[in-house]
Amino acid sequence: MNVFLWIVQAVLAAMFAMAGVMKSTQPKDKLAGQLPWTADFSQGTVRLIGIVEFAAALGLILPAATDIAPVLTPLAATGLIVVMVLAAITHARRKEPSAIAFNAVLLILAALVAWGRFGPYSF
């Protein structure tokens, strides 16, 4: 199970790192084609979301890999749960069910990491 959790952490970290870099470095107008929800938020908010996602991606891997404050790994997963709940609410308001389904998958994976790393498979 430990190896499985590491794989899930790596997949989540890769996905959120790519999304975070994209949201924090590209202008909102360029993102609107791929991410229509960005039209509802300011440029600063979109960048903040990107920074939060990138920080969580780092938090999923680095603390556990370096054995420096490994409790930050399940906390990062918990933070991603909150981000995915808020994202699902945004997509529900915009009536985007496919985006909600994607958020739900990421939420479940983050919850699995949080459960495993806080509980029976902690570091």
N, CA, C and O atoms as a Tinker XYZ file with bonds, in Angstrom:
   492  protein
     1  N      0.824000   -1.198000    0.000000    73     2
     2  CA     0.000000    0.000000    0.000000    64     1     3
     3  C      0.867000    1.261000    0.000000    63     2     4     5
     4  O      0.484000    2.274000   -0.584000    81     3
     5  N      2.022000    1.204000    0.645000    73     3     6
     6  CA     2.914000    2.343000    0.682000    64     5     7
     7  C      3.352000    2.739000   -0.734000    63     6     8     9
     8  O      3.385000    3.923000   -1.069000    81     7
     9  N      3.686000    1.744000   -1.556000    73     7    10
    10  CA     4.099000    2.021000   -2.931000    64     9    11
    11  C      2.934000    2.621000   -3.713000    63    10    12    13
    12  O      3.119000    3.562000   -4.485000    81    11
    13  N      1.738000    2.079000   -3.514000    73    11    14
    14  CA     0.556000    2.607000   -4.184000    64    13    15
    15  C      0.332000    4.071000   -3.809000    63    14    16    17
    16  O      0.035000    4.892000   -4.676000    81    15
    17  N      0.472000    4.405000   -2.526000    73    15    18
    18  CA     0.298000    5.787000   -2.092000    64    17    19
    19  C      1.344000    6.703000   -2.720000    63    18    20    21
    20  O      1.033000    7.832000   -3.101000    81    19
    21  N      2.584000    6.220000   -2.829000    73    19    22
    22  CA     3.625000    7.008000   -3.479000    64    21    23
    23  C      3.275000    7.269000   -4.943000    63    22    24    25
    24  O      3.509000    8.364000   -5.453000    81    23
    25  N      2.720000    6.273000   -5.612000    73    23    26
    26  CA     2.333000    6.444000   -7.015000    64    25    27
    27  C      1.215000    7.478000   -7.124000    63    26    28    29
    28  O      1.261000    8.357000   -7.985000    81    27
    29  N      0.218000    7.376000   -6.259000    73    27    30
    30  CA    -0.890000    8.338000   -6.270000    64    29    31
    31  C     -0.364000    9.736000   -5.965000    63    30    32    33
    32  O     -0.768000   10.702000   -6.613000    81    31
    33  N      0.524000    9.853000   -4.993000    73    31    34
    34  CA     1.122000   11.145000   -4.667000    64    33    35
    35  C      1.859000   11.718000   -5.872000    63    34    36    37
    36  O      1.734000   12.906000   -6.166000    81    35
    37  N      2.618000   10.894000   -6.561000    73    35    38
    38  CA     3.382000   11.363000   -7.721000    64    37    39
    39  C      2.462000   11.816000   -8.855000    63    38    40    41
    40  O      2.719000   12.835000   -9.495000    81    39
    41  N      1.395000   11.061000   -9.101000    73    39    42
    42  CA     0.450000   11.434000  -10.158000    64    41    43
    43  C     -0.242000   12.754000   -9.799000    63    42    44    45
    44  O     -0.334000   13.658000  -10.630000    81    43
    45  N     -0.723000   12.856000   -8.565000    73    43    46
    46  CA    -1.357000   14.102000   -8.132000    64    45    47
    47  C     -0.379000   15.273000   -8.198000    63    46    48    49
    48  O     -0.734000   16.360000   -8.655000    81    47
    49  N      0.842000   15.051000   -7.744000    73    47    50
    50  CA     1.842000   16.117000   -7.751000    64    49    51
    51  C      2.127000   16.579000   -9.179000    63    50    52    53
    52  O      2.233000   17.780000   -9.430000    81    51
    53  N      2.250000   15.647000  -10.105000    73    51    54
    54  CA     2.523000   16.018000  -11.495000    64    53    55
    55  C      1.360000   16.819000  -12.078000    63    54    56    57
    56  O      1.569000   17.837000  -12.738000    81    55
    57  N      0.154000   16.361000  -11.835000    73    55    58
    58  CA    -1.018000   17.054000  -12.384000    64    57    59
    59  C     -1.167000   18.456000  -11.796000    63    58    60    61
    60  O     -1.395000   19.418000  -12.529000    81    59
    61  N     -1.041000   18.568000  -10.487000    73    59    62
    62  CA    -1.217000   19.869000   -9.863000    64    61    63
    63  C     -0.039000   20.794000  -10.115000    63    62    64    65
    64  O     -0.219000   22.011000  -10.155000    81    63
    65  N      1.161000   20.254000  -10.284000    73    63    66
    66  CA     2.309000   21.100000  -10.614000    64    65    67
    67  C      2.129000   21.709000  -12.003000    63    66    68    69
    68  O      2.356000   22.904000  -12.194000    81    67
    69  N      1.722000   20.891000  -12.968000    73    67    70
    70  CA     1.509000   21.422000  -14.320000    64    69    71
    71  C      0.383000   22.456000  -14.329000    63    70    72    73
    72  O      0.524000   23.524000  -14.925000    81    71
    73  N     -0.723000   22.142000  -13.674000    73    71    74
    74  CA    -1.849000   23.081000  -13.626000    64    73    75
    75  C     -1.468000   24.351000  -12.887000    63    74    76    77
    76  O     -1.835000   25.451000  -13.300000    81    75
    77  N     -0.730000   24.200000  -11.794000    73    75    78
    78  CA    -0.330000   25.357000  -11.010000    64    77    79
    79  C      0.600000   26.287000  -11.762000    63    78    80    81
    80  O      0.446000   27.507000  -11.707000    81    79
    81  N      1.567000   25.713000  -12.467000    73    79    82
    82  CA     2.485000   26.543000  -13.254000    64    81    83
    83  C      1.719000   27.261000  -14.359000    63    82    84    85
    84  O      1.945000   28.444000  -14.611000    81    83
    85  N      0.819000   26.545000  -15.011000    73    83    86
    86  CA     0.043000   27.145000  -16.089000    64    85    87
    87  C     -0.799000   28.319000  -15.568000    63    86    88    89
    88  O     -0.812000   29.391000  -16.174000    81    87
    89  N     -1.492000   28.117000  -14.457000    73    87    90
    90  CA    -2.373000   29.162000  -13.926000    64    89    91
    91  C     -1.600000   30.336000  -13.348000    63    90    92    93
    92  O     -2.086000   31.467000  -13.366000    81    91
    93  N     -0.416000   30.085000  -12.841000    73    91    94
    94  CA     0.326000   31.170000  -12.201000    64    93    95
    95  C      1.233000   31.932000  -13.163000    63    94    96    97
    96  O      1.743000   32.992000  -12.801000    81    95
    97  N      1.447000   31.427000  -14.368000    73    95    98
    98  CA     2.364000   32.110000  -15.286000    64    97    99
    99  C      1.697000   32.669000  -16.534000    63    98   100   101
   100  O      2.238000   33.591000  -17.146000    81    99
   101  N      0.549000   32.148000  -16.930000    73    99   102
   102  CA    -0.083000   32.608000  -18.161000    64   101   103
   103  C     -1.145000   33.663000  -17.865000    63   102   104   105
   104  O     -1.778000   33.634000  -16.810000    81   103
   105  N     -1.336000   34.594000  -18.801000    73   103   106
   106  CA    -2.388000   35.596000  -18.592000    64   105   107
   107  C     -3.775000   34.964000  -18.631000    63   106   108   109
   108  O     -4.000000   33.945000  -19.284000    81   107
   109  N     -4.677000   35.589000  -17.926000    73   107   110
   110  CA    -6.041000   35.063000  -17.802000    64   109   111
   111  C     -6.720000   34.932000  -19.161000    63   110   112   113
   112  O     -7.467000   33.980000  -19.384000    81   111
   113  N     -6.476000   35.856000  -20.057000    73   111   114
   114  CA    -7.100000   35.800000  -21.383000    64   113   115
   115  C     -6.662000   34.560000  -22.154000    63   114   116   117
   116  O     -7.460000   33.960000  -22.874000    81   115
   117  N     -5.414000   34.180000  -22.008000    73   115   118
   118  CA    -4.922000   32.978000  -22.693000    64   117   119
   119  C     -5.497000   31.712000  -22.058000    63   118   120   121
   120  O     -5.748000   30.730000  -22.756000    81   119
   121  N     -5.707000   31.728000  -20.750000    73   119   122
   122  CA    -6.261000   30.569000  -20.048000    64   121   123
   123  C     -7.746000   30.371000  -20.336000    63   122   124   125
   124  O     -8.251000   29.254000  -20.226000    81   123
   125  N     -8.451000   31.437000  -20.700000    73   123   126
   126  CA    -9.901000   31.373000  -20.874000    64   125   127
   127  C    -10.315000   30.352000  -21.932000    63   126   128   129
   128  O    -11.404000   29.784000  -21.846000    81   127
   129  N     -9.462000   30.113000  -22.927000    73   127   130
   130  CA    -9.792000   29.118000  -23.949000    64   129   131
   131  C     -9.819000   27.710000  -23.390000    63   130   132   133
   132  O    -10.705000   26.925000  -23.728000    81   131
   133  N     -8.862000   27.383000  -22.539000    73   131   134
   134  CA    -8.765000   26.042000  -21.951000    64   133   135
   135  C     -9.574000   25.922000  -20.670000    63   134   136   137
   136  O    -10.150000   24.870000  -20.390000    81   135
   137  N     -9.617000   26.984000  -19.902000    73   135   138
   138  CA   -10.261000   26.983000  -18.594000    64   137   139
   139  C    -11.302000   28.104000  -18.549000    63   138   140   141
   140  O    -11.012000   29.195000  -18.057000    81   139
   141  N    -12.503000   27.847000  -19.055000    73   139   142
   142  CA   -13.502000   28.929000  -19.138000    64   141   143
   143  C    -13.892000   29.532000  -17.794000    63   142   144   145
   144  O    -14.358000   30.670000  -17.749000    81   143
   145  N    -13.714000   28.804000  -16.712000    73   143   146
   146  CA   -14.071000   29.326000  -15.393000    64   145   147
   147  C    -13.226000   30.532000  -15.006000    63   146   148   149
   148  O    -13.623000   31.303000  -14.132000    81   147
   149  N    -12.066000   30.711000  -15.641000    73   147   150
   150  CA   -11.207000   31.839000  -15.276000    64   149   151
   151  C    -11.862000   33.181000  -15.570000    63   150   152   153
   152  O    -11.460000   34.202000  -15.013000    81   151
   153  N    -12.873000   33.188000  -16.444000    73   151   154
   154  CA   -13.580000   34.440000  -16.739000    64   153   155
   155  C    -14.313000   34.972000  -15.507000    63   154   156   157
   156  O    -14.584000   36.169000  -15.418000    81   155
   157  N    -14.635000   34.090000  -14.561000    73   155   158
   158  CA   -15.367000   34.496000  -13.359000    64   157   159
   159  C    -14.463000   35.041000  -12.251000    63   158   160   161
   160  O    -14.957000   35.501000  -11.222000    81   159
   161  N    -13.144000   34.992000  -12.452000    73   159   162
   162  CA   -12.198000   35.370000  -11.401000    64   161   163
   163  C    -11.200000   36.397000  -11.925000    63   162   164   165
   164  O    -10.967000   36.497000  -13.130000    81   163
   165  N    -10.618000   37.153000  -11.009000    73   163   166
   166  CA    -9.595000   38.124000  -11.393000    64   165   167
   167  C     -8.281000   37.400000  -11.700000    63   166   168   169
   168  O     -8.092000   36.238000  -11.341000    81   167
   169  N     -7.386000   38.119000  -12.373000    73   167   170
   170  CA    -6.068000   37.557000  -12.695000    64   169   171
   171  C     -5.333000   37.151000  -11.417000    63   170   172   173
   172  O     -4.687000   36.104000  -11.373000    81   171
   173  N     -5.434000   37.977000  -10.387000    73   171   174
   174  CA    -4.762000   37.675000   -9.127000    64   173   175
   175  C     -5.293000   36.415000   -8.461000    63   174   176   177
   176  O     -4.526000   35.638000   -7.893000    81   175
   177  N     -6.588000   36.215000   -8.529000    73   175   178
   178  CA    -7.186000   35.015000   -7.938000    64   177   179
   179  C     -6.757000   33.766000   -8.692000    63   178   180   181
   180  O     -6.446000   32.744000   -8.081000    81   179
   181  N     -6.740000   33.845000  -10.009000    73   179   182
   182  CA    -6.305000   32.697000  -10.818000    64   181   183
   183  C     -4.843000   32.364000  -10.506000    63   182   184   185
   184  O     -4.483000   31.193000  -10.388000    81   183
   185  N     -4.013000   33.386000  -10.375000    73   183   186
   186  CA    -2.598000   33.142000  -10.022000    64   185   187
   187  C     -2.469000   32.554000   -8.626000    63   186   188   189
   188  O     -1.647000   31.666000   -8.400000    81   187
   189  N     -3.264000   33.037000   -7.698000    73   187   190
   190  CA    -3.236000   32.487000   -6.339000    64   189   191
   191  C     -3.613000   31.008000   -6.351000    63   190   192   193
   192  O     -2.975000   30.197000   -5.679000    81   191
   193  N     -4.639000   30.660000   -7.109000    73   191   194
   194  CA    -5.039000   29.254000   -7.219000    64   193   195
   195  C     -3.885000   28.436000   -7.778000    63   194   196   197
   196  O     -3.612000   27.338000   -7.293000    81   195
   197  N     -3.207000   28.957000   -8.790000    73   195   198
   198  CA    -2.064000   28.264000   -9.366000    64   197   199
   199  C     -0.925000   28.079000   -8.373000    63   198   200   201
   200  O     -0.310000   27.014000   -8.321000    81   199
   201  N     -0.648000   29.099000   -7.598000    73   199   202
   202  CA     0.421000   29.006000   -6.598000    64   201   203
   203  C      0.061000   27.988000   -5.522000    63   202   204   205
   204  O      0.913000   27.214000   -5.085000    81   203
   205  N     -1.197000   27.988000   -5.095000    73   203   206
   206  CA    -1.653000   27.032000   -4.084000    64   205   207
   207  C     -1.521000   25.603000   -4.620000    63   206   208   209
   208  O     -1.057000   24.713000   -3.908000    81   207
   209  N     -1.929000   25.386000   -5.870000    73   207   210
   210  CA    -1.825000   24.049000   -6.461000    64   209   211
   211  C     -0.369000   23.613000   -6.594000    63   210   212   213
   212  O     -0.042000   22.457000   -6.328000    81   211
   213  N      0.506000   24.529000   -7.004000    73   211   214
   214  CA     1.921000   24.171000   -7.131000    64   213   215
   215  C      2.543000   23.879000   -5.769000    63   214   216   217
   216  O      3.322000   22.935000   -5.632000    81   215
   217  N      2.207000   24.675000   -4.771000    73   215   218
   218  CA     2.725000   24.436000   -3.419000    64   217   219
   219  C      2.248000   23.089000   -2.878000    63   218   220   221
   220  O      3.009000   22.371000   -2.229000    81   219
   221  N      0.992000   22.753000   -3.144000    73   219   222
   222  CA     0.472000   21.456000   -2.700000    64   221   223
   223  C      1.186000   20.317000   -3.415000    63   222   224   225
   224  O      1.459000   19.279000   -2.812000    81   223
   225  N      1.489000   20.505000   -4.693000    73   223   226
   226  CA     2.218000   19.477000   -5.438000    64   225   227
   227  C      3.587000   19.230000   -4.807000    63   226   228   229
   228  O      4.008000   18.084000   -4.646000    81   227
   229  N      4.268000   20.303000   -4.455000    73   227   230
   230  CA     5.554000   20.148000   -3.766000    64   229   231
   231  C      5.365000   19.473000   -2.410000    63   230   232   233
   232  O      6.167000   18.629000   -2.011000    81   231
   233  N      4.303000   19.851000   -1.710000    73   231   234
   234  CA     4.033000   19.295000   -0.385000    64   233   235
   235  C      3.682000   17.820000   -0.400000    63   234   236   237
   236  O      3.869000   17.128000    0.601000    81   235
   237  N      3.176000   17.333000   -1.518000    73   235   238
   238  CA     2.868000   15.902000   -1.619000    64   237   239
   239  C      4.138000   15.051000   -1.687000    63   238   240   241
   240  O      4.118000   13.890000   -1.279000    81   239
   241  N      5.219000   15.597000   -2.184000    73   239   242
   242  CA     6.428000   14.803000   -2.433000    64   241   243
   243  C      7.590000   15.169000   -1.507000    63   242   244   245
   244  O      8.152000   14.304000   -0.836000    81   243
   245  N      7.943000   16.448000   -1.477000    73   243   246
   246  CA     9.194000   16.847000   -0.820000    64   245   247
   247  C      9.294000   16.516000    0.668000    63   246   248   249
   248  O     10.316000   15.965000    1.077000    81   247
   249  N      8.299000   16.816000    1.497000    73   247   250
   250  CA     8.476000   16.511000    2.926000    64   249   251
   251  C      8.714000   15.030000    3.199000    63   250   252   253
   252  O      9.560000   14.673000    4.019000    81   251
   253  N      7.975000   14.178000    2.515000    73   251   254
   254  CA     8.140000   12.740000    2.734000    64   253   255
   255  C      9.444000   12.237000    2.140000    63   254   256   257
   256  O     10.118000   11.393000    2.731000    81   255
   257  N      9.798000   12.753000    0.976000    73   255   258
   258  CA    11.020000   12.282000    0.307000    64   257   259
   259  C     12.282000   12.703000    1.055000    63   258   260   261
   260  O     13.267000   11.966000    1.080000    81   259
   261  N     12.251000   13.893000    1.667000    73   259   262
   262  CA    13.430000   14.385000    2.381000    64   261   263
   263  C     13.398000   14.056000    3.867000    63   262   264   265
   264  O     14.383000   14.269000    4.574000    81   263
   265  N     12.278000   13.540000    4.340000    73   263   266
   266  CA    12.072000   13.238000    5.756000    64   265   267
   267  C     12.221000   14.484000    6.635000    63   266   268   269
   268  O     12.645000   14.408000    7.788000    81   267
   269  N     11.861000   15.632000    6.054000    73   267   270
   270  CA    11.826000   16.887000    6.805000    64   269   271
   271  C     10.352000   17.266000    6.954000    63   270   272   273
   272  O      9.698000   17.613000    5.970000    81   271
   273  N      9.841000   17.203000    8.150000    73   271   274
   274  CA     8.437000   17.502000    8.457000    64   273   275
   275  C      7.480000   16.709000    7.566000    63   274   276   277
   276  O      6.668000   17.304000    6.857000    81   275
   277  N      7.563000   15.380000    7.589000    73   275   278
   278  CA     6.706000   14.577000    6.711000    64   277   279
   279  C      5.208000   14.718000    6.986000    63   278   280   281
   280  O      4.394000   14.284000    6.171000    81   279
   281  N      4.831000   15.314000    8.114000    73   279   282
   282  CA     3.414000   15.545000    8.387000    64   281   283
   283  C      2.818000   16.528000    7.376000    63   282   284   285
   284  O      1.597000   16.612000    7.238000    81   283
   285  N      3.669000   17.267000    6.674000    73   283   286
   286  CA     3.175000   18.211000    5.674000    64   285   287
   287  C      2.572000   17.507000    4.458000    63   286   288   289
   288  O      1.755000   18.096000    3.749000    81   287
   289  N      2.963000   16.259000    4.209000    73   287   290
   290  CA     2.424000   15.530000    3.059000    64   289   291
   291  C      0.918000   15.299000    3.188000    63   290   292   293
   292  O      0.186000   15.649000    2.262000    81   291
   293  N      0.418000   14.731000    4.282000    73   291   294
   294  CA    -1.042000   14.592000    4.374000    64   293   295
   295  C     -1.751000   15.939000    4.515000    63   294   296   297
   296  O     -2.912000   16.069000    4.127000    81   295
   297  N     -1.066000   16.936000    5.063000    73   295   298
   298  CA    -1.671000   18.265000    5.133000    64   297   299
   299  C     -1.826000   18.865000    3.736000    63   298   300   301
   300  O     -2.823000   19.529000    3.450000    81   299
   301  N     -0.850000   18.633000    2.875000    73   299   302
   302  CA    -0.958000   19.090000    1.485000    64   301   303
   303  C     -2.121000   18.394000    0.787000    63   302   304   305
   304  O     -2.864000   19.024000    0.034000    81   303
   305  N     -2.277000   17.099000    1.038000    73   303   306
   306  CA    -3.399000   16.358000    0.448000    64   305   307
   307  C     -4.726000   16.902000    0.969000    63   306   308   309
   308  O     -5.692000   17.002000    0.214000    81   307
   309  N     -4.780000   17.249000    2.239000    73   307   310
   310  CA    -5.990000   17.831000    2.812000    64   309   311
   311  C     -6.293000   19.186000    2.177000    63   310   312   313
   312  O     -7.449000   19.505000    1.899000    81   311
   313  N     -5.256000   19.973000    1.953000    73   311   314
   314  CA    -5.439000   21.250000    1.268000    64   313   315
   315  C     -5.992000   21.070000   -0.134000    63   314   316   317
   316  O     -6.825000   21.856000   -0.584000    81   315
   317  N     -5.530000   20.033000   -0.824000    73   315   318
   318  CA    -6.049000   19.763000   -2.166000    64   317   319
   319  C     -7.518000   19.334000   -2.124000    63   318   320   321
   320  O     -8.281000   19.621000   -3.046000    81   319
   321  N     -7.900000   18.655000   -1.063000    73   319   322
   322  CA    -9.315000   18.298000   -0.901000    64   321   323
   323  C    -10.156000   19.570000   -0.846000    63   322   324   325
   324  O    -11.193000   19.668000   -1.502000    81   323
   325  N     -9.704000   20.534000   -0.064000    73   323   326
   326  CA   -10.426000   21.806000    0.051000    64   325   327
   327  C    -10.484000   22.506000   -1.314000    63   326   328   329
   328  O    -11.535000   23.011000   -1.710000    81   327
   329  N     -9.354000   22.535000   -2.028000    73   327   330
   330  CA    -9.317000   23.168000   -3.346000    64   329   331
   331  C    -10.290000   22.483000   -4.301000    63   330   332   333
   332  O    -10.973000   23.156000   -5.074000    81   331
   333  N    -10.361000   21.163000   -4.255000    73   331   334
   334  CA   -11.249000   20.433000   -5.168000    64   333   335
   335  C    -12.720000   20.632000   -4.808000    63   334   336   337
   336  O    -13.571000   20.670000   -5.697000    81   335
   337  N    -13.029000   20.758000   -3.530000    73   335   338
   338  CA   -14.412000   21.054000   -3.133000    64   337   339
   339  C    -14.805000   22.430000   -3.664000    63   338   340   341
   340  O    -15.891000   22.593000   -4.219000    81   339
   341  N    -13.939000   23.408000   -3.499000    73   339   342
   342  CA   -14.229000   24.755000   -3.998000    64   341   343
   343  C    -14.322000   24.769000   -5.521000    63   342   344   345
   344  O    -15.166000   25.466000   -6.084000    81   343
   345  N    -13.462000   24.003000   -6.189000    73   343   346
   346  CA   -13.529000   23.918000   -7.651000    64   345   347
   347  C    -14.839000   23.282000   -8.093000    63   346   348   349
   348  O    -15.454000   23.742000   -9.055000    81   347
   349  N    -15.270000   22.240000   -7.411000    73   347   350
   350  CA   -16.530000   21.585000   -7.761000    64   349   351
   351  C    -17.711000   22.534000   -7.568000    63   350   352   353
   352  O    -18.650000   22.526000   -8.365000    81   351
   353  N    -17.668000   23.343000   -6.522000    73   351   354
   354  CA   -18.731000   24.333000   -6.302000    64   353   355
   355  C    -18.760000   25.336000   -7.456000    63   354   356   357
   356  O    -19.827000   25.687000   -7.958000    81   355
   357  N    -17.584000   25.789000   -7.866000    73   355   358
   358  CA   -17.506000   26.730000   -8.994000    64   357   359
   359  C    -18.079000   26.108000  -10.261000    63   358   360   361
   360  O    -18.853000   26.744000  -10.976000    81   359
   361  N    -17.699000   24.870000  -10.537000    73   359   362
   362  CA   -18.191000   24.204000  -11.747000    64   361   363
   363  C    -19.689000   23.895000  -11.649000    63   362   364   365
   364  O    -20.387000   23.892000  -12.663000    81   363
   365  N    -20.175000   23.640000  -10.454000    73   363   366
   366  CA   -21.617000   23.418000  -10.291000    64   365   367
   367  C    -22.390000   24.694000  -10.598000    63   366   368   369
   368  O    -23.440000   24.652000  -11.239000    81   367
   369  N    -21.874000   25.813000  -10.146000    73   367   370
   370  CA   -22.529000   27.089000  -10.445000    64   369   371
   371  C    -22.528000   27.384000  -11.941000    63   370   372   373
   372  O    -23.456000   28.000000  -12.465000    81   371
   373  N    -21.477000   26.937000  -12.618000    73   371   374
   374  CA   -21.360000   27.164000  -14.062000    64   373   375
   375  C    -22.018000   26.049000  -14.878000    63   374   376   377
   376  O    -21.997000   26.080000  -16.108000    81   375
   377  N    -22.599000   25.072000  -14.191000    73   375   378
   378  CA   -23.263000   23.931000  -14.852000    64   377   379
   379  C    -22.305000   23.195000  -15.794000    63   378   380   381
   380  O    -22.575000   23.033000  -16.984000    81   379
   381  N    -21.175000   22.754000  -15.221000    73   379   382
   382  CA   -20.149000   22.009000  -15.966000    64   381   383
   383  C    -19.955000   20.634000  -15.311000    63   382   384   385
   384  O    -19.005000   20.444000  -14.552000    81   383
   385  N    -20.842000   19.678000  -15.595000    73   383   386
   386  CA   -20.787000   18.383000  -14.906000    64   385   387
   387  C    -19.517000   17.573000  -15.192000    63   386   388   389
   388  O    -19.057000   16.841000  -14.315000    81   387
   389  N    -18.949000   17.682000  -16.377000    73   387   390
   390  CA   -17.737000   16.904000  -16.653000    64   389   391
   391  C    -16.565000   17.407000  -15.810000    63   390   392   393
   392  O    -15.728000   16.616000  -15.377000    81   391
   393  N    -16.503000   18.713000  -15.577000    73   391   394
   394  CA   -15.454000   19.265000  -14.720000    64   393   395
   395  C    -15.656000   18.837000  -13.268000    63   394   396   397
   396  O    -14.688000   18.592000  -12.549000    81   395
   397  N    -16.909000   18.746000  -12.841000    73   395   398
   398  CA   -17.194000   18.288000  -11.474000    64   397   399
   399  C    -16.728000   16.846000  -11.296000    63   398   400   401
   400  O    -16.167000   16.493000  -10.258000    81   399
   401  N    -16.960000   16.020000  -12.304000    73   399   402
   402  CA   -16.524000   14.618000  -12.230000    64   401   403
   403  C    -15.005000   14.531000  -12.114000    63   402   404   405
   404  O    -14.483000   13.726000  -11.343000    81   403
   405  N    -14.300000   15.354000  -12.876000    73   403   406
   406  CA   -12.833000   15.369000  -12.808000    64   405   407
   407  C    -12.368000   15.827000  -11.427000    63   406   408   409
   408  O    -11.443000   15.253000  -10.852000    81   407
   409  N    -13.021000   16.870000  -10.902000    73   407   410
   410  CA   -12.696000   17.335000   -9.544000    64   409   411
   411  C    -12.939000   16.248000   -8.516000    63   410   412   413
   412  O    -12.164000   16.100000   -7.570000    81   411
   413  N    -14.018000   15.479000   -8.696000    73   411   414
   414  CA   -14.341000   14.408000   -7.750000    64   413   415
   415  C    -13.268000   13.325000   -7.750000    63   414   416   417
   416  O    -12.910000   12.802000   -6.695000    81   415
   417  N    -12.757000   12.990000   -8.931000    73   415   418
   418  CA   -11.687000   11.980000   -9.014000    64   417   419
   419  C    -10.443000   12.471000   -8.282000    63   418   420   421
   420  O     -9.847000   11.731000   -7.499000    81   419
   421  N    -10.053000   13.716000   -8.536000    73   419   422
   422  CA    -8.879000   14.267000   -7.858000    64   421   423
   423  C     -9.104000   14.365000   -6.350000    63   422   424   425
   424  O     -8.186000   14.119000   -5.567000    81   423
   425  N    -10.312000   14.721000   -5.946000    73   423   426
   426  CA   -10.643000   14.793000   -4.523000    64   425   427
   427  C    -10.506000   13.421000   -3.869000    63   426   428   429
   428  O     -9.945000   13.307000   -2.779000    81   427
   429  N    -11.012000   12.389000   -4.523000    73   427   430
   430  CA   -10.939000   11.036000   -3.962000    64   429   431
   431  C     -9.481000   10.593000   -3.834000    63   430   432   433
   432  O     -9.101000    9.994000   -2.829000    81   431
   433  N     -8.670000   10.885000   -4.842000    73   431   434
   434  CA    -7.252000   10.511000   -4.774000    64   433   435
   435  C     -6.538000   11.272000   -3.654000    63   434   436   437
   436  O     -5.733000   10.692000   -2.925000    81   435
   437  N     -6.827000   12.558000   -3.518000    73   435   438
   438  CA    -6.222000   13.343000   -2.436000    64   437   439
   439  C     -6.684000   12.835000   -1.073000    63   438   440   441
   440  O     -5.897000   12.785000   -0.128000    81   439
   441  N     -7.964000   12.457000   -0.970000    73   439   442
   442  CA    -8.478000   11.918000    0.293000    64   441   443
   443  C     -7.808000   10.585000    0.628000    63   442   444   445
   444  O     -7.542000   10.297000    1.795000    81   443
   445  N     -7.541000    9.786000   -0.379000    73   443   446
   446  CA    -6.839000    8.523000   -0.169000    64   445   447
   447  C     -5.435000    8.768000    0.388000    63   446   448   449
   448  O     -4.998000    8.084000    1.314000    81   447
   449  N     -4.741000    9.741000   -0.178000    73   447   450
   450  CA    -3.394000   10.072000    0.315000    64   449   451
   451  C     -3.473000   10.608000    1.741000    63   450   452   453
   452  O     -2.690000   10.202000    2.600000    81   451
   453  N     -4.407000   11.512000    1.996000    73   451   454
   454  CA    -4.542000   12.075000    3.349000    64   453   455
   455  C     -4.850000   10.985000    4.361000    63   454   456   457
   456  O     -4.247000   10.940000    5.433000    81   455
   457  N     -5.791000   10.099000    4.023000    73   455   458
   458  CA    -6.139000    9.000000    4.930000    64   457   459
   459  C     -4.931000    8.096000    5.175000    63   458   460   461
   460  O     -4.615000    7.770000    6.319000    81   459
   461  N     -4.266000    7.699000    4.110000    73   459   462
   462  CA    -3.140000    6.774000    4.249000    64   461   463
   463  C     -1.977000    7.372000    5.003000    63   462   464   465
   464  O     -1.360000    6.703000    5.832000    81   463
   465  N     -1.670000    8.635000    4.722000    73   463   466
   466  CA    -0.493000    9.255000    5.344000    64   465   467
   467  C     -0.770000    9.786000    6.745000    63   466   468   469
   468  O      0.161000    9.906000    7.541000    81   467
   469  N     -2.009000   10.104000    7.069000    73   467   470
   470  CA    -2.342000   10.443000    8.451000    64   469   471
   471  C     -2.512000    9.175000    9.274000    63   470   472   473
   472  O     -2.253000    9.173000   10.477000    81   471
   473  N     -2.942000    8.106000    8.635000    73   471   474
   474  CA    -3.312000    6.898000    9.357000    64   473   475
   475  C     -2.309000    5.782000    9.283000    63   474   476   477
   476  O     -1.169000    5.940000    9.719000    81   475
   477  N     -2.711000    4.653000    8.738000    73   475   478
   478  CA    -1.921000    3.423000    8.841000    64   477   479
   479  C     -0.603000    3.431000    8.081000    63   478   480   481
   480  O      0.265000    2.606000    8.365000    81   479
   481  N     -0.426000    4.329000    7.132000    73   479   482
   482  CA     0.797000    4.310000    6.321000    64   481   483
   483  C      1.545000    5.620000    6.453000    63   482   484   485
   484  O      2.127000    6.106000    5.483000    81   483
   485  N      1.534000    6.197000    7.645000    73   483   486
   486  CA     2.229000    7.459000    7.865000    64   485   487
   487  C      3.735000    7.224000    7.869000    63   486   488   489
   488  O      4.213000    6.093000    7.955000    81   487
   489  N      4.450000    8.311000    7.774000    73   487   490
   490  CA     5.928000    8.216000    7.710000    64   489   491
   491  C      6.531000    8.195000    9.084000    63   490   492
   492  O      7.752000    8.118000    9.221000    81   491
